[in-house]
Amino acid sequence: MYKLPHKRKNLTKQEQLELIKRVQAGDSSAVHDLVVSEQGWLINLALRCKFDATIIEDAIGEAFVVLLKACKL
């Protein structure tokens, strides 16, 4: 069974925008922070839909590829 990450504080819209700006500026620690901040709700959604663990991992990976492309990385 997929193990959920530790509960993290939800970021405000302002915090999300600042993090995205850091990602766009090439801050590698911001990429990690962005992934960590957003992974919880993606995993929760996938688990609620009762997807297979492999499908969950693939979907989350694809979601982060789209997220990083949107940040123009």
Buried (B, 14 or more C-beta within 10 A) or exposed (E): EEEEEEEEEEBEEEEBEEBBEBBEEEBEEBBEBBBEBBBBEBBEBBBEEEBEEEEBBEBBEEBBEEBBEEBEE
